[in-house]
Amino acid sequence: MKVAVIGGGAWGTALADLLARKGEQVTLWARESEVVESVNRHHVNEVFLPGAILAPSLRADSDMAAAVRGAETVVSAAPSHVVRPVMSEAAKAFASPRPLVVSASKGLDPDRLERPSCVLAEVLPGGTPVAVLSGPSFAWEVFQHQPTAVVAAADDHSVAQRAQRVFSTSYFRVYSHTDVVGVELAGALKNVIALAAGILEGLGLGFNTRAALITRGLAEITRLGVALGAQPMTFAGLAGMGDLILTATGALSRNRMLGVALGEGKTLTQALAGKAAVVEGVNTARTAVALGERHGIELPIAREVANVLFQNKPPRQAISDLMERELKAESR
């Protein structure tokens, strides 16, 4: 099967390598010429996944039309804030019948407060089947073939099952789901909680505090998700609790590590300096707050993270304000 993976970051590269080693004919599209050259010449993405020797059959291309032409499956793995322009460009090269498009981006459109699948529905030709792929999955560990379990979701269960079959291997187990809203929101919002977890760590706070944050963070994510039509149990599964625990505690988490730097006293500009990869939680924090306001849902943790990121609020003050909020029942 011919597959195009759109987005040459760490996650797109890991998925492209997985599919190539599975025997598919895979082209990785990357805008960065240095990524294309590195993959094609040295079989490694030195910019975003350094040290990972990729499948010899994997090819990279910066020509979108060439990468997408004739593909039966297209993986949308660009950062969430550029999904719209990137996939609009990709859609121009779609053939008939429409390819299966699998969204692997974990974030929200910062301008329209939309999930990636909603953006895809707007820019792709009518009738294009779309699924989303999410769950606890660091790119480096997927590359290492460490046992990993994720979720493929689509409104039409048969489309989710198609995506499930495309990606499943002996080390990458994919479960099918139909709650697209829940799976996407969980994948986006957990990055904000992971930032908060990193801030706590940078401040030197302990396990009690982190456990409380993760638990209340999950409640916050669930509250917004249910208001937007998600199934509550989705947030107790791989896309919800699973991905949240990984991203908030794992040493490979970019969001957590950025939070650590902020907790140690760096500004956002200082913490992001020299980083090539996008830290999705930064944009998502502000977007989540706006989305909560739109739907009348209180997101106190996301709001305080946004205050630390964009209003230069001292992290310890943000924690104090969270702890001293009006007392209420846990279920609220």
C-alpha positions as CSV (number, residue, x, y, z in Angstrom):
1,M,0.0,0.0,0.0
2,K,1.2,3.5,-0.8
3,V,1.2,5.8,2.2
4,A,2.0,9.5,2.6
5,V,3.0,10.8,6.0
6,I,2.6,14.6,6.0
7,G,4.8,16.1,8.7
8,G,8.5,15.3,9.3
9,G,8.5,15.9,13.0
10,A,9.4,13.1,15.5
11,W,5.9,11.6,15.6
12,G,5.4,11.7,11.8
13,T,8.9,10.1,11.3
14,A,8.2,7.4,13.8
15,L,4.9,6.5,12.2
16,A,6.5,6.6,8.7
17,D,9.2,4.2,9.9
18,L,6.6,1.9,11.5
19,L,4.7,1.6,8.3
20,A,7.8,1.3,6.1
21,R,9.0,-1.6,8.3
22,K,5.6,-3.2,8.0
23,G,6.2,-3.4,4.2
24,E,4.2,-0.4,3.0
25,Q,5.5,2.0,0.3
26,V,5.9,5.2,2.5
27,T,6.9,8.7,1.5
28,L,7.5,11.2,4.4
29,W,6.7,14.8,3.4
30,A,8.7,17.5,5.2
31,R,8.9,21.2,4.5
32,E,12.4,21.4,5.9
33,S,14.9,20.6,3.1
34,E,17.5,19.4,5.7
35,V,15.0,16.7,6.9
36,V,14.4,15.5,3.4
37,E,18.2,15.3,2.7
38,S,19.0,13.6,6.0
39,V,16.3,10.9,5.6
40,N,17.2,10.2,1.9
41,R,20.9,10.3,2.3
42,H,21.6,9.0,5.7
43,H,18.3,7.2,6.7
44,V,17.9,9.4,9.8
45,N,15.9,12.5,10.7
46,E,18.7,14.4,12.4
47,V,16.5,17.4,13.1
48,F,13.6,15.8,14.9
49,L,14.5,12.2,15.7
50,P,18.3,12.1,15.9
51,G,20.0,8.8,16.3
52,A,17.1,6.8,14.9
53,I,18.2,4.7,11.9
54,L,15.1,4.6,9.7
55,A,13.8,1.9,7.4
56,P,15.9,1.8,4.2
57,S,12.8,1.9,2.0
58,L,11.5,5.1,3.6
59,R,11.8,8.1,1.3
60,A,11.3,11.8,2.0
61,D,10.1,14.5,-0.3
62,S,9.4,18.2,0.0
63,D,7.1,18.2,-3.1
64,M,3.6,17.7,-1.6
65,A,2.0,16.6,-4.9
66,A,4.6,14.0,-5.5
67,A,4.4,12.7,-1.9
68,V,0.6,12.4,-1.9
69,R,-0.1,11.3,-5.5
70,G,-1.6,7.8,-5.6
71,A,-1.5,7.3,-1.8
72,E,-4.2,5.0,-0.4
73,T,-3.6,6.3,3.1
74,V,-2.5,9.8,4.1
75,V,-1.3,10.5,7.7
76,S,-1.7,14.1,8.8
77,A,1.1,14.6,11.4
78,A,1.8,18.3,11.1
79,P,1.6,20.5,14.2
80,S,-2.0,21.4,15.0
81,H,-1.6,25.1,14.2
82,V,-0.6,24.4,10.6
83,V,-2.9,21.5,9.8
84,R,-5.2,23.7,7.8
85,P,-2.7,25.1,5.3
86,V,-0.6,21.9,5.0
87,M,-3.6,19.6,4.5
88,S,-5.3,22.1,2.1
89,E,-2.2,21.8,0.0
90,A,-2.2,18.0,0.3
91,A,-5.8,17.7,-0.7
92,K,-5.1,19.3,-4.1
93,A,-3.2,16.1,-5.0
94,F,-5.8,13.6,-3.9
95,A,-6.8,11.0,-6.4
96,S,-10.1,9.2,-6.7
97,P,-11.1,7.1,-4.8
98,R,-10.3,9.2,-1.8
99,P,-7.5,8.0,0.4
100,L,-8.1,7.2,4.1
101,V,-6.8,10.2,6.0
102,V,-5.6,9.5,9.6
103,S,-5.0,12.5,11.8
104,A,-2.1,12.1,14.2
105,S,-1.9,15.7,15.4
106,K,-2.5,16.4,19.1
107,G,-3.7,20.0,19.5
108,L,-6.4,22.5,18.6
109,D,-6.7,25.1,15.8
110,P,-5.7,28.3,17.7
111,D,-7.8,30.6,15.4
112,R,-11.1,28.7,15.2
113,L,-10.8,26.6,18.4
114,E,-11.4,23.4,16.3
115,R,-10.2,19.9,16.6
116,P,-7.9,18.6,13.8
117,S,-10.6,16.3,12.4
118,C,-12.9,19.3,12.1
119,V,-10.2,21.2,10.2
120,L,-9.8,18.2,7.9
121,A,-13.5,18.0,7.2
122,E,-13.3,21.6,6.0
123,V,-10.3,21.3,3.7
124,L,-10.5,17.8,2.3
125,P,-12.8,16.8,-0.6
126,G,-16.2,15.6,0.4
127,G,-16.5,11.9,1.1
128,T,-12.9,11.6,2.3
129,P,-12.8,9.0,5.2
130,V,-11.1,10.5,8.3
131,A,-9.9,8.7,11.4
132,V,-7.8,10.0,14.4
133,L,-4.9,8.2,16.0
134,S,-4.1,9.0,19.6
135,G,-2.9,7.5,22.9
136,P,0.2,7.2,25.1
137,S,3.0,6.9,22.5
138,F,6.4,8.6,22.7
139,A,7.9,8.7,19.2
140,W,11.3,7.4,20.3
141,E,9.8,4.4,22.1
142,V,7.6,3.5,19.1
143,F,10.8,3.7,16.9
144,Q,12.4,1.3,19.4
145,H,9.5,-1.2,19.0
146,Q,8.6,-1.0,22.6
147,P,5.0,-2.4,23.2
148,T,2.6,0.5,22.8
149,A,-1.2,0.7,22.7
150,V,-3.2,3.5,21.1
151,V,-6.7,4.3,19.8
152,A,-8.0,4.9,16.2
153,A,-11.3,6.7,16.3
154,A,-13.8,7.6,13.6
155,D,-17.5,8.4,13.5
156,D,-18.0,5.4,11.2
157,H,-16.6,2.3,13.1
158,S,-15.6,0.7,9.8
159,V,-13.3,3.7,9.1
160,A,-11.7,3.3,12.5
161,Q,-11.2,-0.4,11.8
162,R,-9.4,0.5,8.5
163,A,-7.0,2.7,10.4
164,Q,-6.6,0.0,13.0
165,R,-5.5,-2.5,10.4
166,V,-3.1,0.0,8.7
167,F,-1.1,0.7,11.9
168,S,-1.3,-2.5,14.0
169,T,1.9,-4.5,14.4
170,S,3.3,-7.0,16.9
171,Y,4.5,-4.0,19.0
172,F,2.0,-1.3,18.2
173,R,-1.5,-2.4,19.2
174,V,-4.4,-0.2,18.0
175,Y,-7.9,-0.3,19.5
176,S,-10.9,1.1,17.5
177,H,-13.3,3.7,18.9
178,T,-16.1,5.9,17.7
179,D,-15.7,8.8,20.1
180,V,-13.7,11.2,17.9
181,V,-14.5,14.2,20.1
182,G,-13.2,12.6,23.3
183,V,-10.1,11.0,21.7
184,E,-9.0,14.3,20.1
185,L,-9.8,16.5,23.1
186,A,-8.0,14.2,25.5
187,G,-4.9,14.1,23.2
188,A,-4.8,17.9,23.0
189,L,-5.6,18.9,26.6
190,K,-3.3,16.5,28.3
191,N,-0.4,18.6,27.0
192,V,-1.6,21.5,29.1
193,I,-1.7,19.3,32.3
194,A,1.7,17.9,31.4
195,L,3.0,21.5,31.3
196,A,1.6,22.1,34.8
197,A,3.1,18.8,36.0
198,G,6.5,20.0,34.8
199,I,6.1,23.3,36.5
200,L,5.5,21.5,39.8
201,E,8.6,19.4,39.3
202,G,10.6,22.5,38.5
203,L,9.5,24.1,41.7
204,G,10.6,21.0,43.7
205,L,7.2,19.9,44.7
206,G,6.5,16.2,45.4
207,F,4.3,13.3,44.6
208,N,1.2,14.4,46.6
209,T,1.0,17.5,44.5
210,R,1.6,15.8,41.2
211,A,-1.1,13.1,42.0
212,A,-3.6,15.8,42.8
213,L,-2.8,17.8,39.6
214,I,-3.1,14.8,37.3
215,T,-6.4,13.7,38.9
216,R,-8.0,17.1,38.9
217,G,-6.5,17.7,35.4
218,L,-8.3,14.6,34.1
219,A,-11.5,15.9,35.7
220,E,-11.1,19.2,34.0
221,I,-10.4,17.6,30.6
222,T,-13.5,15.3,31.0
223,R,-15.7,18.2,32.0
224,L,-15.0,20.1,28.8
225,G,-15.1,16.9,26.7
226,V,-18.5,15.9,27.9
227,A,-19.9,19.4,27.4
228,L,-18.7,19.1,23.7
229,G,-20.4,15.7,23.3
230,A,-17.7,13.2,24.2
231,Q,-18.3,10.0,26.1
232,P,-17.1,10.2,29.7
233,M,-15.5,6.7,29.7
234,T,-13.2,7.8,26.8
235,F,-11.2,9.8,29.3
236,A,-10.6,6.8,31.5
237,G,-9.0,5.0,28.5
238,L,-5.8,5.1,26.5
239,A,-6.5,8.4,24.8
240,G,-7.4,10.0,28.2
241,M,-5.8,8.7,31.3
242,G,-3.2,6.7,29.5
243,D,-1.8,9.6,27.5
244,L,-2.1,12.0,30.4
245,I,-0.1,9.8,32.7
246,L,2.6,9.3,30.1
247,T,2.9,13.0,29.1
248,A,2.8,14.3,32.6
249,T,5.4,12.0,34.1
250,G,7.6,10.7,31.2
251,A,11.1,11.9,30.8
252,L,10.6,12.1,27.0
253,S,7.7,14.6,27.3
254,R,8.5,17.9,25.6
255,N,5.5,19.5,27.4
256,R,6.6,18.3,30.8
257,M,10.2,19.4,30.2
258,L,9.1,22.9,29.2
259,G,7.1,23.1,32.4
260,V,10.2,22.1,34.4
261,A,12.1,25.0,32.9
262,L,9.3,27.4,33.7
263,G,9.1,26.1,37.3
264,E,12.9,26.7,37.6
265,G,12.4,30.3,36.7
266,K,12.9,30.6,33.0
267,T,10.6,32.7,30.8
268,L,8.7,31.1,28.0
269,T,11.1,32.6,25.5
270,Q,14.1,31.3,27.4
271,A,12.6,27.8,27.8
272,L,11.8,27.5,24.1
273,A,15.1,28.9,22.8
274,G,16.9,26.5,20.5
275,K,14.1,23.9,20.3
276,A,13.2,22.8,16.8
277,A,10.2,20.7,17.8
278,V,6.8,22.3,18.6
279,V,5.6,22.0,22.2
280,E,1.8,21.7,21.5
281,G,0.7,22.5,25.0
282,V,1.8,26.1,24.7
283,N,-0.8,27.1,22.1
284,T,-3.3,24.6,23.5
285,A,-3.3,26.2,26.9
286,R,-4.7,29.5,25.6
287,T,-7.0,27.8,23.1
288,A,-8.4,25.5,25.8
289,V,-9.3,28.5,28.0
290,A,-11.0,30.2,25.1
291,L,-12.9,27.0,24.3
292,G,-14.0,26.6,27.9
293,E,-15.3,30.2,28.0
294,R,-17.2,29.6,24.8
295,H,-19.0,26.7,26.3
296,G,-19.3,28.0,29.9
297,I,-16.9,25.4,31.3
298,E,-14.5,26.2,34.1
299,L,-10.9,25.1,33.4
300,P,-8.9,26.4,36.4
301,I,-5.7,24.5,35.7
302,A,-5.5,25.4,32.0
303,R,-6.2,29.1,33.0
304,E,-3.3,29.2,35.4
305,V,-1.0,27.5,33.0
306,A,-1.9,30.1,30.4
307,N,-1.3,32.9,33.0
308,V,2.2,31.5,33.7
309,L,2.9,31.2,29.9
310,F,1.6,34.4,28.6
311,Q,1.0,36.8,31.6
312,N,4.3,36.1,33.4
313,K,2.5,35.0,36.5
314,P,4.8,33.5,39.1
315,P,4.2,29.7,39.2
316,R,4.0,29.6,43.0
317,Q,1.3,32.2,42.9
318,A,-0.6,30.2,40.3
319,I,-0.5,27.2,42.7
320,S,-1.7,29.3,45.6
321,D,-4.6,30.6,43.6
322,L,-5.6,27.1,42.6
323,M,-5.4,25.8,46.2
324,E,-7.4,28.7,47.7
325,R,-10.3,28.5,45.3
326,E,-13.8,28.2,46.7
327,L,-14.3,24.8,48.3
328,K,-16.6,22.5,46.4
329,A,-17.6,18.8,45.9
330,E,-15.1,16.7,44.0
331,S,-17.7,15.8,41.4
332,R,-17.9,19.4,40.3
